[in-house]
Amino acid sequence: MSAEPGKLKDHYSVVVIGGGQAGLSMSYHLTHKEIDHVVLERNQIGHSWRNQRWDSFCLVTPNWQCNLPGFPYAGPEPKGFMKKADIVAYLEAFVASFQPPVFEGVAVKQLRKLSDGLFEIQSTHGTLTAKQVVVAVGGYHKPRIPRVSEKVPAHIRQIHSSEYRNPAQFSEGNILVIGSGQSGCQIAEDFHLAGRHVHLSVGSAPRVARRYRGRDVVEWLADMGHYDMPVELHPQKEAVRAKANHYVTGRDGGRDIDLRVRAKEGMQLHGRLINCVDGVMHFADDLTKNLDNADQSSENIKNIIDGFIAENGISAPNEARYVPVWTPEDGGSCIDLIAENITGIVWSVGFESSFDWIDLPIFNGKGYPNHYRGVSREPGVYFLGLPWLHTWGSGRFSGIARDSEFLLAQIEQQLQAVLEGVN
């Protein structure tokens, strides 16, 4: 599946950094165009799916949206949701279909430009040069754990969501999950369904219904072109790149995540975490607002779907709107971690990007690459696989084929320009 480390050439026309679905998709196009290239992968193909997802993990988007270039999902459940092992198998089958030149276990330490115009890539397996470079390492690099974690009593086990596998990782006792994005809500449910008593700190992440008026909401959104909307036409413009995804799940065949239902069943919900003082966690008085806003986000999407159905004369069953089944009491809350027998905390507050190994003036003040559709300010350097690189689907299986095909055209144009300059 991959070349043996130690056999890297000194120079390639294109070096692709990252062997996830983004880097592999780029390699697919380069391979079929017979463009000399190599893919450098720090760990193993599909590393994040294999090693940074919990045991019960599954996609939140339906399988039919898995559409790697030349390799759409062809399994028996297009409207189902692939589980962790199935996702890895899908990637492995994609790799087997065209045998990309991947070197696993090769970490890139520095990318810089030389005086002759070539790019130098320093790696753990030597130094090589390239005419062009595609950075396909995504945007989730360093697990974020706030400094307030340092105030937690030492005997309480703390992990980041990327380290979570299953409830058995924690000794008997109660669990606190911080963060209510997709991962936080699903991990809290995983503990809850395993019979553990869970506290969940709820933030500002929106939610969405799994199905509405006879179809998966993703199907409606796809038909309405939401996954094709370029970032510059989104109402929030580039600010949308920093927004949390709507929480929903593909578990149990796909369903809503309704935190109010879980609260009725015994899960204890709290507002946003403020501080930890003498072993007591303090939460803001914003739980009601956060739940209401999440529900309103879901209802707004339904409003858009209703409008689309009416405008296009589509026959679809009517559906009653959501009615909250639980309302929190007013006021903030706190947890005495020892008195409440909290034995574990899962921090599900996202990741930080880190491109400090790229020695090129192509980043904004926040360290995010300046680019248009992945084309950076430095001719010959590209980014692929970032959330909202171009559209909502850019960081997912659904949009990576289009993004990588667009970059292929830029790469070919650049190679041709260099060739014409030589001649």
Buried (B, 14 or more C-beta within 10 A) or exposed (E): EBBEBEEBEEEBBBBBBBBBBBBBBBBBBBBEEEBBBBBBBBBBBBBBBBEBBBEBBBBBBBBBBBBBBEBBBEEEEEEBBBBBEBBBBBBEEBBEEBEBBBBBBBBBEEBEBEEEEBBBBBBEBEEBBBBBBBBBBBBBEEBBBEEBBEBBEEEBBBBBBBBBBEBEEBEEBBBBBBBBBBBBBBBBBBBBBEEBBBBBBBBBBBBBBBBBBBBBBBBBBBBBEBBBBEBEEBEEEEEBBEBBBBBBBBBEEBEBBBBBEBBEEEBBBBBBBBEBEEBBBBBBBBBBBBBEBBBBBBBEBBEBBBEBBEEEEBEBEEBEEBEEEBEBEEEBBBBEBEEBEBBBBBBBBBBEBEBEBBEBEBBEEEEBBEBEBBBBEBBBBBBBBBBBBBBBBBBBBBBBBBBBBBBBEBBBEBBEEBEEEEE
